[in-house]
Amino acid sequence: MTGNNPVDRSKLGTKRHILTDKEGIPLSVILSSASTHDIKMVTEAVDYSAIKRPVSLSKTKNGRDRKQHLCLDKAYNSKPVEQELIKRGYVLHMPYKRERGEEVKSETQQILNHKKHPARRWVVERTNSWHNRFRKLFTRYEKKMENYLGLVQLSCCIIIYRKIVLG
């Protein structure tokens, strides 16, 4: 499954959509062609997680329900995606994407709108960097999608082993 990559002058390419926990351990990896937009794959990445979400979450010391948070970047900012993820029980953290012609907010307005839990998208970027350390993943040499998916899954297993077992 390769498609035209708009960044690389329409060369064939593959995109990895990765869902991680807060430590950077991969929970779900979906492959798509490079020309597909991220919005189309976000619900699949959440649905195909290796660890299923618990039905009843634990409670905090105050007796409130503990909610699961999902940090996304600006590419996922759309109303249908937000509604689907909220239906699945996630609290979303996305940077605000302003419309054309809209004025930039002042610093005081941005501080007032600042969320209690800031987005930590760097965790996923770090996991992408760990994947790119594997030579066979950095440049795709495999022609078959199944072979490349197997290598991505093997790299996820190695990352989990290094993170959990070796510390």
Secondary structure, DSSP 8 states (H G I E B T S, - for coil): --EEETTTTTEEEEEEEEEE-TT--EEEEEEEETTS-GGGTHHHHHHT-SS---SS--B-TTS-B--EEEE--GGG--HHHHHHHHHTTEEEE------TT-----HHHHHHT--SS---THHHHHHHHHHHTSHHHHTT--SSHHHHHHHHHHHHHHHHIIIII--
